[in-house]
Amino acid sequence: MNGKMMRLILIINAGSSSVKFALMAAEANKIVKDYARGQIEGLGREAEFSMRFTDGRRDVRETMPAGTRSEEHTSELQSRQY
């Protein structure tokens, strides 16, 4: 990208019952690519995780039962190929 330094930016918006996130690339203080967006809704009860990739890969949707340990769920998601 024009030999300029590109930075990845993770944007997180945390509320009382949800977390929203986006992964983007910026160059010279301008967003140049939007990689993925997602959210976890229903924190504190059965939560819904969803993520949308902008490069055409399939969307990810998962349900996390109440009381699920985040470490267990994270390792399961990391082991999958998207």
C-alpha positions, -999 to +999 in steps of 0.1 A: +000+000+000+022+028-013+051+019+010+034+036+039+031+020+073-002+002+078-016-004+113-042-029+125-067-014+148-090-034+171-120-014+182-140-026+212-172-012+225-182-028+258-217-023+273-235-038+302-248-069+283-228-069+251-194-064+235-190-053+199-157-053+180-142-045+146-108-052+131-096-026+106-064-014+089-054+022+088-028+041+069-019+077+073-048+081+098-074+068+073-092+035+074-082+015+043-096-019+050-124-034+072-115-070+080-141-082+104-169-071+128-187-089+155-204-090+188-213-110+219-248-103+231-265-115+262-236-114+287-246-128+320-270-153+304-269-175+273-247-154+251-247-152+213-213-147+195-213-136+159-186-124+135-188-113+099-157-113+077-155-088+048-134-111+025-162-135+018-155-162+044-186-175+060-201-158+090-195-173+124-224-177+149-221-195+182-242-198+213-224-198+246-245-213+274-246-194+307-216-203+329-194-213+299-158-205+306-144-182+280-111-201+278-128-233+267-149-215+241-120-194+228-098-225+223-126-243+204-131-213+181-093-210+175-091-247+164-116-242+136-108-232+101-129-202+088 
